Amino acid sequence: MQDGRRPAGRNQGLFQMSLSIPPCQQPRRFRLAPLVKFQRPASTRHCPPPLIKSSQPKTSQTMSARALRLAAAMLLLLAAVAVAAAPAAEAARSMLAGGWGPIKDVSDPHIQELGGWAVSEHVKMANDGLRFGGVTRGEQQVVSGMNYKLVIDATGADGTVAAYGALVYEQSWTNTRELVSFAPAN
């Protein structure tokens, strides 16, 4: 060994250095043992803080307060949705498919025109000379189109005014109208 060098035959071309590595950064050797917990070395002066925070709550009191606030917020949200949906549900009940609901405005020109059409169709079949007076009340039902139960005032050939009940089916997108029934109202 001349000049403080290594012998030429051994580990030729390799240098050996000694570094000071903090304990937390040194390579760790793991053993497979059940329930072994890793403990940080006592000297962590040069070690960075852990990247993963503990998922355990700080105290059970903190967790229960969070859970209580979350439950209160969800209950408040549920109550707000229920209050907002109540008027829509009320309106939808009267117009559900298959359910009869009152016609709110019988003076609507379309409803009056349906009543006049029902009287004219009845006159074509019965030839009794009835003249349309007006629709006084009615109900409607949503089907694949609309069913209308109309109470119609009509004047007979002898000049007497009487109430008649008419059931009219209408499907506007196919321009279909059908007088299902027409009879004196009870």
Rosetta blueprint (number, residue, H / E / L):
1 M L
2 Q L
3 D L
4 G L
5 R L
6 R L
7 P L
8 A L
9 G L
10 R L
11 N L
12 Q L
13 G L
14 L L
15 F L
16 Q L
17 M L
18 S L
19 L L
20 S L
21 I L
22 P L
23 P H
24 C H
25 Q H
26 Q L
27 P L
28 R L
29 R L
30 F L
31 R L
32 L L
33 A L
34 P L
35 L L
36 V L
37 K L
38 F L
39 Q L
40 R L
41 P L
42 A L
43 S L
44 T L
45 R L
46 H L
47 C L
48 P L
49 P L
50 P L
51 L L
52 I L
53 K L
54 S L
55 S L
56 Q L
57 P L
58 K L
59 T L
60 S H
61 Q H
62 T H
63 M H
64 S H
65 A H
66 R H
67 A H
68 L H
69 R H
70 L H
71 A H
72 A H
73 A H
74 M H
75 L H
76 L H
77 L H
78 L H
79 A H
80 A H
81 V H
82 A H
83 V H
84 A H
85 A H
86 A H
87 P H
88 A H
89 A H
90 E H
91 A H
92 A H
93 R H
94 S H
95 M L
96 L L
97 A E
98 G L
99 G L
100 W E
101 G E
102 P E
103 I L
104 K L
105 D L
106 V L
107 S L
108 D L
109 P H
110 H H
111 I H
112 Q H
113 E H
114 L H
115 G H
116 G H
117 W H
118 A H
119 V H
120 S H
121 E H
122 H H
123 V H
124 K H
125 M H
126 A H
127 N L
128 D L
129 G L
130 L L
131 R E
132 F E
133 G E
134 G E
135 V E
136 T E
137 R E
138 G E
139 E E
140 Q E
141 Q E
142 V E
143 V L
144 S L
145 G L
146 M E
147 N E
148 Y E
149 K E
150 L E
151 V E
152 I E
153 D E
154 A E
155 T E
156 G L
157 A L
158 D L
159 G L
160 T L
161 V E
162 A E
163 A E
164 Y E
165 G E
166 A E
167 L E
168 V E
169 Y E
170 E E
171 Q E
172 S H
173 W H
174 T H
175 N L
176 T E
177 R E
178 E E
179 L E
180 V E
181 S E
182 F E
183 A E
184 P E
185 A L
186 N L
